[in-house]
Amino acid sequence: MSKPTPEAMRHTLAGFATGLSVVASEIDGRIIGMPANSLVSVSLDPPLVSLSFAHTSTTWPALRTAPRWGISVLGERDEALLDRLRRPAATRFTGIEMDVFAEAAFVRGALARLAVEPRTSVEAGDHTLMLLKVLDLYRDEEQQPLIFFGSETHRLRA
């Protein structure tokens, strides 16, 4: 056991597999959003999920002003998008096909989609934890997810 330094936290929690998602909204005619691997199911009734955002994010201040967000859960066929999604905010979605419904923006063909409304924010250390009400959702059962583990992406093996 070691003290929970930021480095130790990052290393230890890299041993917890998560899915990969993108949260985005259309604001003033532009897609604003970012990758997120902190998506958590919170409640089935009412339907709630959560995401957390680093205070150092340059995208978070703009995204938090949007009344509705889209969360796209990435599947195996979306792996090629990951490098593009790591670009600076101004060019992040260039060349990525997106669908917009009532301001919520989604990666076209994603494994799953959730349209959400921000409900509650909680300041949590160096992040803001957002509780989100799920308004609409969809899952493509033909796809397999991308997994983030050990600070790398992986595919499920049959």
Chimera marker file (.cmm) of the C-alpha trace (Angstrom):
<marker_set name="trace">
<marker id="1" x="0.000" y="0.000" z="0.000" r="1" g="1" b="0" radius="0.5"/>
<marker id="2" x="1.146" y="3.543" z="-0.686" r="1" g="1" b="0" radius="0.5"/>
<marker id="3" x="-0.058" y="7.063" z="-0.022" r="1" g="1" b="0" radius="0.5"/>
<marker id="4" x="-2.715" y="8.294" z="-2.497" r="1" g="1" b="0" radius="0.5"/>
<marker id="5" x="-0.617" y="10.790" z="-4.465" r="1" g="1" b="0" radius="0.5"/>
<marker id="6" x="-2.001" y="11.923" z="-7.848" r="1" g="1" b="0" radius="0.5"/>
<marker id="7" x="0.505" y="9.623" z="-9.583" r="1" g="1" b="0" radius="0.5"/>
<marker id="8" x="-0.389" y="6.644" z="-7.366" r="1" g="1" b="0" radius="0.5"/>
<marker id="9" x="-4.113" y="7.288" z="-7.904" r="1" g="1" b="0" radius="0.5"/>
<marker id="10" x="-3.665" y="7.423" z="-11.697" r="1" g="1" b="0" radius="0.5"/>
<marker id="11" x="-1.558" y="4.240" z="-11.705" r="1" g="1" b="0" radius="0.5"/>
<marker id="12" x="-3.853" y="2.271" z="-9.391" r="1" g="1" b="0" radius="0.5"/>
<marker id="13" x="-7.094" y="3.284" z="-11.077" r="1" g="1" b="0" radius="0.5"/>
<marker id="14" x="-5.616" y="2.427" z="-14.494" r="1" g="1" b="0" radius="0.5"/>
<marker id="15" x="-6.246" y="-1.118" z="-13.260" r="1" g="1" b="0" radius="0.5"/>
<marker id="16" x="-10.001" y="-0.455" z="-13.374" r="1" g="1" b="0" radius="0.5"/>
<marker id="17" x="-11.413" y="-1.041" z="-16.862" r="1" g="1" b="0" radius="0.5"/>
<marker id="18" x="-13.849" y="1.595" z="-18.132" r="1" g="1" b="0" radius="0.5"/>
<marker id="19" x="-15.652" y="2.267" z="-21.352" r="1" g="1" b="0" radius="0.5"/>
<marker id="20" x="-14.817" y="5.192" z="-23.603" r="1" g="1" b="0" radius="0.5"/>
<marker id="21" x="-17.346" y="7.879" z="-24.323" r="1" g="1" b="0" radius="0.5"/>
<marker id="22" x="-17.658" y="11.340" z="-25.820" r="1" g="1" b="0" radius="0.5"/>
<marker id="23" x="-19.825" y="14.072" z="-24.330" r="1" g="1" b="0" radius="0.5"/>
<marker id="24" x="-20.855" y="16.876" z="-26.706" r="1" g="1" b="0" radius="0.5"/>
<marker id="25" x="-23.380" y="19.592" z="-27.418" r="1" g="1" b="0" radius="0.5"/>
<marker id="26" x="-24.031" y="22.011" z="-30.243" r="1" g="1" b="0" radius="0.5"/>
<marker id="27" x="-23.448" y="25.543" z="-28.955" r="1" g="1" b="0" radius="0.5"/>
<marker id="28" x="-23.852" y="28.523" z="-31.297" r="1" g="1" b="0" radius="0.5"/>
<marker id="29" x="-23.609" y="26.242" z="-34.338" r="1" g="1" b="0" radius="0.5"/>
<marker id="30" x="-20.386" y="24.500" z="-33.186" r="1" g="1" b="0" radius="0.5"/>
<marker id="31" x="-19.895" y="21.076" z="-31.658" r="1" g="1" b="0" radius="0.5"/>
<marker id="32" x="-18.293" y="21.453" z="-28.221" r="1" g="1" b="0" radius="0.5"/>
<marker id="33" x="-17.260" y="18.350" z="-26.336" r="1" g="1" b="0" radius="0.5"/>
<marker id="34" x="-14.567" y="15.973" z="-25.188" r="1" g="1" b="0" radius="0.5"/>
<marker id="35" x="-13.717" y="12.338" z="-24.557" r="1" g="1" b="0" radius="0.5"/>
<marker id="36" x="-14.800" y="11.028" z="-21.150" r="1" g="1" b="0" radius="0.5"/>
<marker id="37" x="-14.096" y="7.709" z="-19.471" r="1" g="1" b="0" radius="0.5"/>
<marker id="38" x="-15.829" y="8.615" z="-16.203" r="1" g="1" b="0" radius="0.5"/>
<marker id="39" x="-19.385" y="7.683" z="-17.276" r="1" g="1" b="0" radius="0.5"/>
<marker id="40" x="-21.200" y="5.940" z="-14.411" r="1" g="1" b="0" radius="0.5"/>
<marker id="41" x="-24.734" y="4.649" z="-14.110" r="1" g="1" b="0" radius="0.5"/>
<marker id="42" x="-26.253" y="6.175" z="-10.962" r="1" g="1" b="0" radius="0.5"/>
<marker id="43" x="-29.969" y="5.303" z="-10.936" r="1" g="1" b="0" radius="0.5"/>
<marker id="44" x="-32.471" y="3.398" z="-13.064" r="1" g="1" b="0" radius="0.5"/>
<marker id="45" x="-35.533" y="5.181" z="-11.639" r="1" g="1" b="0" radius="0.5"/>
<marker id="46" x="-35.212" y="8.039" z="-12.202" r="1" g="1" b="0" radius="0.5"/>
<marker id="47" x="-32.676" y="7.429" z="-14.990" r="1" g="1" b="0" radius="0.5"/>
<marker id="48" x="-29.432" y="9.162" z="-13.943" r="1" g="1" b="0" radius="0.5"/>
<marker id="49" x="-25.772" y="8.949" z="-14.939" r="1" g="1" b="0" radius="0.5"/>
<marker id="50" x="-22.731" y="10.953" z="-13.913" r="1" g="1" b="0" radius="0.5"/>
<marker id="51" x="-19.582" y="12.332" z="-15.508" r="1" g="1" b="0" radius="0.5"/>
<marker id="52" x="-16.689" y="14.230" z="-13.978" r="1" g="1" b="0" radius="0.5"/>
<marker id="53" x="-14.746" y="17.100" z="-15.524" r="1" g="1" b="0" radius="0.5"/>
<marker id="54" x="-11.273" y="18.350" z="-14.612" r="1" g="1" b="0" radius="0.5"/>
<marker id="55" x="-11.097" y="21.954" z="-13.493" r="1" g="1" b="0" radius="0.5"/>
<marker id="56" x="-8.163" y="22.357" z="-15.890" r="1" g="1" b="0" radius="0.5"/>
<marker id="57" x="-10.300" y="21.478" z="-18.929" r="1" g="1" b="0" radius="0.5"/>
<marker id="58" x="-10.653" y="24.280" z="-21.446" r="1" g="1" b="0" radius="0.5"/>
<marker id="59" x="-13.779" y="22.629" z="-22.906" r="1" g="1" b="0" radius="0.5"/>
<marker id="60" x="-15.677" y="22.235" z="-19.634" r="1" g="1" b="0" radius="0.5"/>
<marker id="61" x="-16.523" y="25.962" z="-19.136" r="1" g="1" b="0" radius="0.5"/>
<marker id="62" x="-18.306" y="26.081" z="-22.533" r="1" g="1" b="0" radius="0.5"/>
<marker id="63" x="-19.958" y="22.660" z="-22.245" r="1" g="1" b="0" radius="0.5"/>
<marker id="64" x="-21.412" y="23.411" z="-18.814" r="1" g="1" b="0" radius="0.5"/>
<marker id="65" x="-23.498" y="26.235" z="-20.353" r="1" g="1" b="0" radius="0.5"/>
<marker id="66" x="-25.386" y="23.879" z="-22.700" r="1" g="1" b="0" radius="0.5"/>
<marker id="67" x="-28.858" y="22.791" z="-21.557" r="1" g="1" b="0" radius="0.5"/>
<marker id="68" x="-28.604" y="19.342" z="-23.198" r="1" g="1" b="0" radius="0.5"/>
<marker id="69" x="-25.676" y="17.041" z="-23.913" r="1" g="1" b="0" radius="0.5"/>
<marker id="70" x="-25.151" y="13.899" z="-25.950" r="1" g="1" b="0" radius="0.5"/>
<marker id="71" x="-23.070" y="11.050" z="-24.586" r="1" g="1" b="0" radius="0.5"/>
<marker id="72" x="-21.737" y="8.614" z="-27.207" r="1" g="1" b="0" radius="0.5"/>
<marker id="73" x="-20.354" y="5.301" z="-25.949" r="1" g="1" b="0" radius="0.5"/>
<marker id="74" x="-17.623" y="4.271" z="-28.365" r="1" g="1" b="0" radius="0.5"/>
<marker id="75" x="-17.499" y="0.836" z="-29.942" r="1" g="1" b="0" radius="0.5"/>
<marker id="76" x="-14.660" y="-1.089" z="-31.586" r="1" g="1" b="0" radius="0.5"/>
<marker id="77" x="-15.225" y="0.552" z="-34.958" r="1" g="1" b="0" radius="0.5"/>
<marker id="78" x="-14.713" y="3.978" z="-33.352" r="1" g="1" b="0" radius="0.5"/>
<marker id="79" x="-11.118" y="3.261" z="-32.301" r="1" g="1" b="0" radius="0.5"/>
<marker id="80" x="-9.737" y="5.289" z="-35.229" r="1" g="1" b="0" radius="0.5"/>
<marker id="81" x="-11.480" y="8.386" z="-33.841" r="1" g="1" b="0" radius="0.5"/>
<marker id="82" x="-9.488" y="8.454" z="-30.610" r="1" g="1" b="0" radius="0.5"/>
<marker id="83" x="-6.495" y="10.387" z="-31.975" r="1" g="1" b="0" radius="0.5"/>
<marker id="84" x="-8.835" y="13.019" z="-33.459" r="1" g="1" b="0" radius="0.5"/>
<marker id="85" x="-10.707" y="13.343" z="-30.173" r="1" g="1" b="0" radius="0.5"/>
<marker id="86" x="-7.428" y="14.183" z="-28.415" r="1" g="1" b="0" radius="0.5"/>
<marker id="87" x="-6.849" y="17.241" z="-30.648" r="1" g="1" b="0" radius="0.5"/>
<marker id="88" x="-7.294" y="20.792" z="-29.357" r="1" g="1" b="0" radius="0.5"/>
<marker id="89" x="-10.929" y="21.761" z="-28.735" r="1" g="1" b="0" radius="0.5"/>
<marker id="90" x="-11.166" y="24.023" z="-31.810" r="1" g="1" b="0" radius="0.5"/>
<marker id="91" x="-10.422" y="21.148" z="-34.231" r="1" g="1" b="0" radius="0.5"/>
<marker id="92" x="-11.484" y="18.125" z="-32.142" r="1" g="1" b="0" radius="0.5"/>
<marker id="93" x="-14.571" y="17.242" z="-34.201" r="1" g="1" b="0" radius="0.5"/>
<marker id="94" x="-13.213" y="18.128" z="-37.648" r="1" g="1" b="0" radius="0.5"/>
<marker id="95" x="-13.696" y="15.092" z="-39.876" r="1" g="1" b="0" radius="0.5"/>
<marker id="96" x="-15.851" y="13.236" z="-37.332" r="1" g="1" b="0" radius="0.5"/>
<marker id="97" x="-19.423" y="12.588" z="-38.460" r="1" g="1" b="0" radius="0.5"/>
<marker id="98" x="-21.802" y="13.862" z="-35.808" r="1" g="1" b="0" radius="0.5"/>
<marker id="99" x="-25.579" y="13.843" z="-35.410" r="1" g="1" b="0" radius="0.5"/>
<marker id="100" x="-27.346" y="16.595" z="-33.462" r="1" g="1" b="0" radius="0.5"/>
<marker id="101" x="-30.785" y="16.264" z="-31.887" r="1" g="1" b="0" radius="0.5"/>
<marker id="102" x="-32.123" y="19.164" z="-29.793" r="1" g="1" b="0" radius="0.5"/>
<marker id="103" x="-28.569" y="20.426" z="-29.055" r="1" g="1" b="0" radius="0.5"/>
<marker id="104" x="-27.287" y="16.998" z="-27.937" r="1" g="1" b="0" radius="0.5"/>
<marker id="105" x="-24.435" y="15.941" z="-30.253" r="1" g="1" b="0" radius="0.5"/>
<marker id="106" x="-23.517" y="12.311" z="-30.906" r="1" g="1" b="0" radius="0.5"/>
<marker id="107" x="-20.756" y="10.457" z="-32.739" r="1" g="1" b="0" radius="0.5"/>
<marker id="108" x="-22.514" y="8.889" z="-35.727" r="1" g="1" b="0" radius="0.5"/>
<marker id="109" x="-22.692" y="5.108" z="-35.405" r="1" g="1" b="0" radius="0.5"/>
<marker id="110" x="-21.607" y="4.988" z="-31.743" r="1" g="1" b="0" radius="0.5"/>
<marker id="111" x="-22.336" y="1.822" z="-29.774" r="1" g="1" b="0" radius="0.5"/>
<marker id="112" x="-24.733" y="3.678" z="-27.456" r="1" g="1" b="0" radius="0.5"/>
<marker id="113" x="-26.201" y="7.173" z="-27.154" r="1" g="1" b="0" radius="0.5"/>
<marker id="114" x="-27.662" y="8.973" z="-24.168" r="1" g="1" b="0" radius="0.5"/>
<marker id="115" x="-29.292" y="12.408" z="-24.389" r="1" g="1" b="0" radius="0.5"/>
<marker id="116" x="-28.923" y="14.049" z="-20.986" r="1" g="1" b="0" radius="0.5"/>
<marker id="117" x="-29.700" y="17.227" z="-19.080" r="1" g="1" b="0" radius="0.5"/>
<marker id="118" x="-27.326" y="18.495" z="-16.398" r="1" g="1" b="0" radius="0.5"/>
<marker id="119" x="-29.026" y="18.332" z="-12.991" r="1" g="1" b="0" radius="0.5"/>
<marker id="120" x="-26.567" y="18.780" z="-10.126" r="1" g="1" b="0" radius="0.5"/>
<marker id="121" x="-22.909" y="19.683" z="-9.874" r="1" g="1" b="0" radius="0.5"/>
<marker id="122" x="-20.651" y="18.798" z="-6.978" r="1" g="1" b="0" radius="0.5"/>
<marker id="123" x="-17.175" y="20.236" z="-6.567" r="1" g="1" b="0" radius="0.5"/>
<marker id="124" x="-15.014" y="17.184" z="-5.927" r="1" g="1" b="0" radius="0.5"/>
<marker id="125" x="-11.325" y="17.962" z="-5.483" r="1" g="1" b="0" radius="0.5"/>
<marker id="126" x="-9.801" y="18.877" z="-8.839" r="1" g="1" b="0" radius="0.5"/>
<marker id="127" x="-12.981" y="17.852" z="-10.726" r="1" g="1" b="0" radius="0.5"/>
<marker id="128" x="-16.636" y="18.803" z="-10.964" r="1" g="1" b="0" radius="0.5"/>
<marker id="129" x="-18.942" y="15.803" z="-10.698" r="1" g="1" b="0" radius="0.5"/>
<marker id="130" x="-22.115" y="16.212" z="-12.760" r="1" g="1" b="0" radius="0.5"/>
<marker id="131" x="-25.316" y="14.314" z="-12.112" r="1" g="1" b="0" radius="0.5"/>
<marker id="132" x="-27.232" y="14.021" z="-15.403" r="1" g="1" b="0" radius="0.5"/>
<marker id="133" x="-30.855" y="13.128" z="-16.124" r="1" g="1" b="0" radius="0.5"/>
<marker id="134" x="-31.194" y="10.692" z="-19.039" r="1" g="1" b="0" radius="0.5"/>
<marker id="135" x="-33.857" y="11.907" z="-21.482" r="1" g="1" b="0" radius="0.5"/>
<marker id="136" x="-33.446" y="9.398" z="-24.300" r="1" g="1" b="0" radius="0.5"/>
<marker id="137" x="-31.146" y="6.481" z="-25.068" r="1" g="1" b="0" radius="0.5"/>
<marker id="138" x="-30.204" y="3.883" z="-27.652" r="1" g="1" b="0" radius="0.5"/>
<marker id="139" x="-27.860" y="0.869" z="-27.872" r="1" g="1" b="0" radius="0.5"/>
<marker id="140" x="-26.619" y="-0.954" z="-30.988" r="1" g="1" b="0" radius="0.5"/>
<marker id="141" x="-26.450" y="-4.587" z="-29.861" r="1" g="1" b="0" radius="0.5"/>
<marker id="142" x="-24.337" y="-5.591" z="-32.879" r="1" g="1" b="0" radius="0.5"/>
<marker id="143" x="-21.266" y="-3.700" z="-31.618" r="1" g="1" b="0" radius="0.5"/>
<marker id="144" x="-18.659" y="-4.485" z="-28.988" r="1" g="1" b="0" radius="0.5"/>
<marker id="145" x="-17.208" y="-1.749" z="-26.739" r="1" g="1" b="0" radius="0.5"/>
<marker id="146" x="-13.776" y="-0.225" z="-26.593" r="1" g="1" b="0" radius="0.5"/>
<marker id="147" x="-12.240" y="-0.648" z="-23.147" r="1" g="1" b="0" radius="0.5"/>
<marker id="148" x="-9.783" y="1.692" z="-21.425" r="1" g="1" b="0" radius="0.5"/>
<marker id="149" x="-7.404" y="-0.254" z="-19.164" r="1" g="1" b="0" radius="0.5"/>
<marker id="150" x="-3.803" y="0.366" z="-18.174" r="1" g="1" b="0" radius="0.5"/>
<marker id="151" x="-3.994" y="3.784" z="-19.894" r="1" g="1" b="0" radius="0.5"/>
<marker id="152" x="-4.551" y="2.076" z="-23.261" r="1" g="1" b="0" radius="0.5"/>
<marker id="153" x="-7.541" y="1.022" z="-25.348" r="1" g="1" b="0" radius="0.5"/>
<marker id="154" x="-8.426" y="-2.639" z="-25.694" r="1" g="1" b="0" radius="0.5"/>
<marker id="155" x="-11.066" y="-4.785" z="-27.379" r="1" g="1" b="0" radius="0.5"/>
<marker id="156" x="-13.064" y="-7.540" z="-25.735" r="1" g="1" b="0" radius="0.5"/>
<marker id="157" x="-11.924" y="-11.023" z="-26.673" r="1" g="1" b="0" radius="0.5"/>
<marker id="158" x="-14.399" y="-13.776" z="-27.435" r="1" g="1" b="0" radius="0.5"/>
<link id1="1" id2="2" r="1" g="1" b="0" radius="0.2"/>
<link id1="2" id2="3" r="1" g="1" b="0" radius="0.2"/>
<link id1="3" id2="4" r="1" g="1" b="0" radius="0.2"/>
<link id1="4" id2="5" r="1" g="1" b="0" radius="0.2"/>
<link id1="5" id2="6" r="1" g="1" b="0" radius="0.2"/>
<link id1="6" id2="7" r="1" g="1" b="0" radius="0.2"/>
<link id1="7" id2="8" r="1" g="1" b="0" radius="0.2"/>
<link id1="8" id2="9" r="1" g="1" b="0" radius="0.2"/>
<link id1="9" id2="10" r="1" g="1" b="0" radius="0.2"/>
<link id1="10" id2="11" r="1" g="1" b="0" radius="0.2"/>
<link id1="11" id2="12" r="1" g="1" b="0" radius="0.2"/>
<link id1="12" id2="13" r="1" g="1" b="0" radius="0.2"/>
<link id1="13" id2="14" r="1" g="1" b="0" radius="0.2"/>
<link id1="14" id2="15" r="1" g="1" b="0" radius="0.2"/>
<link id1="15" id2="16" r="1" g="1" b="0" radius="0.2"/>
<link id1="16" id2="17" r="1" g="1" b="0" radius="0.2"/>
<link id1="17" id2="18" r="1" g="1" b="0" radius="0.2"/>
<link id1="18" id2="19" r="1" g="1" b="0" radius="0.2"/>
<link id1="19" id2="20" r="1" g="1" b="0" radius="0.2"/>
<link id1="20" id2="21" r="1" g="1" b="0" radius="0.2"/>
<link id1="21" id2="22" r="1" g="1" b="0" radius="0.2"/>
<link id1="22" id2="23" r="1" g="1" b="0" radius="0.2"/>
<link id1="23" id2="24" r="1" g="1" b="0" radius="0.2"/>
<link id1="24" id2="25" r="1" g="1" b="0" radius="0.2"/>
<link id1="25" id2="26" r="1" g="1" b="0" radius="0.2"/>
<link id1="26" id2="27" r="1" g="1" b="0" radius="0.2"/>
<link id1="27" id2="28" r="1" g="1" b="0" radius="0.2"/>
<link id1="28" id2="29" r="1" g="1" b="0" radius="0.2"/>
<link id1="29" id2="30" r="1" g="1" b="0" radius="0.2"/>
<link id1="30" id2="31" r="1" g="1" b="0" radius="0.2"/>
<link id1="31" id2="32" r="1" g="1" b="0" radius="0.2"/>
<link id1="32" id2="33" r="1" g="1" b="0" radius="0.2"/>
<link id1="33" id2="34" r="1" g="1" b="0" radius="0.2"/>
<link id1="34" id2="35" r="1" g="1" b="0" radius="0.2"/>
<link id1="35" id2="36" r="1" g="1" b="0" radius="0.2"/>
<link id1="36" id2="37" r="1" g="1" b="0" radius="0.2"/>
<link id1="37" id2="38" r="1" g="1" b="0" radius="0.2"/>
<link id1="38" id2="39" r="1" g="1" b="0" radius="0.2"/>
<link id1="39" id2="40" r="1" g="1" b="0" radius="0.2"/>
<link id1="40" id2="41" r="1" g="1" b="0" radius="0.2"/>
<link id1="41" id2="42" r="1" g="1" b="0" radius="0.2"/>
<link id1="42" id2="43" r="1" g="1" b="0" radius="0.2"/>
<link id1="43" id2="44" r="1" g="1" b="0" radius="0.2"/>
<link id1="44" id2="45" r="1" g="1" b="0" radius="0.2"/>
<link id1="45" id2="46" r="1" g="1" b="0" radius="0.2"/>
<link id1="46" id2="47" r="1" g="1" b="0" radius="0.2"/>
<link id1="47" id2="48" r="1" g="1" b="0" radius="0.2"/>
<link id1="48" id2="49" r="1" g="1" b="0" radius="0.2"/>
<link id1="49" id2="50" r="1" g="1" b="0" radius="0.2"/>
<link id1="50" id2="51" r="1" g="1" b="0" radius="0.2"/>
<link id1="51" id2="52" r="1" g="1" b="0" radius="0.2"/>
<link id1="52" id2="53" r="1" g="1" b="0" radius="0.2"/>
<link id1="53" id2="54" r="1" g="1" b="0" radius="0.2"/>
<link id1="54" id2="55" r="1" g="1" b="0" radius="0.2"/>
<link id1="55" id2="56" r="1" g="1" b="0" radius="0.2"/>
<link id1="56" id2="57" r="1" g="1" b="0" radius="0.2"/>
<link id1="57" id2="58" r="1" g="1" b="0" radius="0.2"/>
<link id1="58" id2="59" r="1" g="1" b="0" radius="0.2"/>
<link id1="59" id2="60" r="1" g="1" b="0" radius="0.2"/>
<link id1="60" id2="61" r="1" g="1" b="0" radius="0.2"/>
<link id1="61" id2="62" r="1" g="1" b="0" radius="0.2"/>
<link id1="62" id2="63" r="1" g="1" b="0" radius="0.2"/>
<link id1="63" id2="64" r="1" g="1" b="0" radius="0.2"/>
<link id1="64" id2="65" r="1" g="1" b="0" radius="0.2"/>
<link id1="65" id2="66" r="1" g="1" b="0" radius="0.2"/>
<link id1="66" id2="67" r="1" g="1" b="0" radius="0.2"/>
<link id1="67" id2="68" r="1" g="1" b="0" radius="0.2"/>
<link id1="68" id2="69" r="1" g="1" b="0" radius="0.2"/>
<link id1="69" id2="70" r="1" g="1" b="0" radius="0.2"/>
<link id1="70" id2="71" r="1" g="1" b="0" radius="0.2"/>
<link id1="71" id2="72" r="1" g="1" b="0" radius="0.2"/>
<link id1="72" id2="73" r="1" g="1" b="0" radius="0.2"/>
<link id1="73" id2="74" r="1" g="1" b="0" radius="0.2"/>
<link id1="74" id2="75" r="1" g="1" b="0" radius="0.2"/>
<link id1="75" id2="76" r="1" g="1" b="0" radius="0.2"/>
<link id1="76" id2="77" r="1" g="1" b="0" radius="0.2"/>
<link id1="77" id2="78" r="1" g="1" b="0" radius="0.2"/>
<link id1="78" id2="79" r="1" g="1" b="0" radius="0.2"/>
<link id1="79" id2="80" r="1" g="1" b="0" radius="0.2"/>
<link id1="80" id2="81" r="1" g="1" b="0" radius="0.2"/>
<link id1="81" id2="82" r="1" g="1" b="0" radius="0.2"/>
<link id1="82" id2="83" r="1" g="1" b="0" radius="0.2"/>
<link id1="83" id2="84" r="1" g="1" b="0" radius="0.2"/>
<link id1="84" id2="85" r="1" g="1" b="0" radius="0.2"/>
<link id1="85" id2="86" r="1" g="1" b="0" radius="0.2"/>
<link id1="86" id2="87" r="1" g="1" b="0" radius="0.2"/>
<link id1="87" id2="88" r="1" g="1" b="0" radius="0.2"/>
<link id1="88" id2="89" r="1" g="1" b="0" radius="0.2"/>
<link id1="89" id2="90" r="1" g="1" b="0" radius="0.2"/>
<link id1="90" id2="91" r="1" g="1" b="0" radius="0.2"/>
<link id1="91" id2="92" r="1" g="1" b="0" radius="0.2"/>
<link id1="92" id2="93" r="1" g="1" b="0" radius="0.2"/>
<link id1="93" id2="94" r="1" g="1" b="0" radius="0.2"/>
<link id1="94" id2="95" r="1" g="1" b="0" radius="0.2"/>
<link id1="95" id2="96" r="1" g="1" b="0" radius="0.2"/>
<link id1="96" id2="97" r="1" g="1" b="0" radius="0.2"/>
<link id1="97" id2="98" r="1" g="1" b="0" radius="0.2"/>
<link id1="98" id2="99" r="1" g="1" b="0" radius="0.2"/>
<link id1="99" id2="100" r="1" g="1" b="0" radius="0.2"/>
<link id1="100" id2="101" r="1" g="1" b="0" radius="0.2"/>
<link id1="101" id2="102" r="1" g="1" b="0" radius="0.2"/>
<link id1="102" id2="103" r="1" g="1" b="0" radius="0.2"/>
<link id1="103" id2="104" r="1" g="1" b="0" radius="0.2"/>
<link id1="104" id2="105" r="1" g="1" b="0" radius="0.2"/>
<link id1="105" id2="106" r="1" g="1" b="0" radius="0.2"/>
<link id1="106" id2="107" r="1" g="1" b="0" radius="0.2"/>
<link id1="107" id2="108" r="1" g="1" b="0" radius="0.2"/>
<link id1="108" id2="109" r="1" g="1" b="0" radius="0.2"/>
<link id1="109" id2="110" r="1" g="1" b="0" radius="0.2"/>
<link id1="110" id2="111" r="1" g="1" b="0" radius="0.2"/>
<link id1="111" id2="112" r="1" g="1" b="0" radius="0.2"/>
<link id1="112" id2="113" r="1" g="1" b="0" radius="0.2"/>
<link id1="113" id2="114" r="1" g="1" b="0" radius="0.2"/>
<link id1="114" id2="115" r="1" g="1" b="0" radius="0.2"/>
<link id1="115" id2="116" r="1" g="1" b="0" radius="0.2"/>
<link id1="116" id2="117" r="1" g="1" b="0" radius="0.2"/>
<link id1="117" id2="118" r="1" g="1" b="0" radius="0.2"/>
<link id1="118" id2="119" r="1" g="1" b="0" radius="0.2"/>
<link id1="119" id2="120" r="1" g="1" b="0" radius="0.2"/>
<link id1="120" id2="121" r="1" g="1" b="0" radius="0.2"/>
<link id1="121" id2="122" r="1" g="1" b="0" radius="0.2"/>
<link id1="122" id2="123" r="1" g="1" b="0" radius="0.2"/>
<link id1="123" id2="124" r="1" g="1" b="0" radius="0.2"/>
<link id1="124" id2="125" r="1" g="1" b="0" radius="0.2"/>
<link id1="125" id2="126" r="1" g="1" b="0" radius="0.2"/>
<link id1="126" id2="127" r="1" g="1" b="0" radius="0.2"/>
<link id1="127" id2="128" r="1" g="1" b="0" radius="0.2"/>
<link id1="128" id2="129" r="1" g="1" b="0" radius="0.2"/>
<link id1="129" id2="130" r="1" g="1" b="0" radius="0.2"/>
<link id1="130" id2="131" r="1" g="1" b="0" radius="0.2"/>
<link id1="131" id2="132" r="1" g="1" b="0" radius="0.2"/>
<link id1="132" id2="133" r="1" g="1" b="0" radius="0.2"/>
<link id1="133" id2="134" r="1" g="1" b="0" radius="0.2"/>
<link id1="134" id2="135" r="1" g="1" b="0" radius="0.2"/>
<link id1="135" id2="136" r="1" g="1" b="0" radius="0.2"/>
<link id1="136" id2="137" r="1" g="1" b="0" radius="0.2"/>
<link id1="137" id2="138" r="1" g="1" b="0" radius="0.2"/>
<link id1="138" id2="139" r="1" g="1" b="0" radius="0.2"/>
<link id1="139" id2="140" r="1" g="1" b="0" radius="0.2"/>
<link id1="140" id2="141" r="1" g="1" b="0" radius="0.2"/>
<link id1="141" id2="142" r="1" g="1" b="0" radius="0.2"/>
<link id1="142" id2="143" r="1" g="1" b="0" radius="0.2"/>
<link id1="143" id2="144" r="1" g="1" b="0" radius="0.2"/>
<link id1="144" id2="145" r="1" g="1" b="0" radius="0.2"/>
<link id1="145" id2="146" r="1" g="1" b="0" radius="0.2"/>
<link id1="146" id2="147" r="1" g="1" b="0" radius="0.2"/>
<link id1="147" id2="148" r="1" g="1" b="0" radius="0.2"/>
<link id1="148" id2="149" r="1" g="1" b="0" radius="0.2"/>
<link id1="149" id2="150" r="1" g="1" b="0" radius="0.2"/>
<link id1="150" id2="151" r="1" g="1" b="0" radius="0.2"/>
<link id1="151" id2="152" r="1" g="1" b="0" radius="0.2"/>
<link id1="152" id2="153" r="1" g="1" b="0" radius="0.2"/>
<link id1="153" id2="154" r="1" g="1" b="0" radius="0.2"/>
<link id1="154" id2="155" r="1" g="1" b="0" radius="0.2"/>
<link id1="155" id2="156" r="1" g="1" b="0" radius="0.2"/>
<link id1="156" id2="157" r="1" g="1" b="0" radius="0.2"/>
<link id1="157" id2="158" r="1" g="1" b="0" radius="0.2"/>
</marker_set>
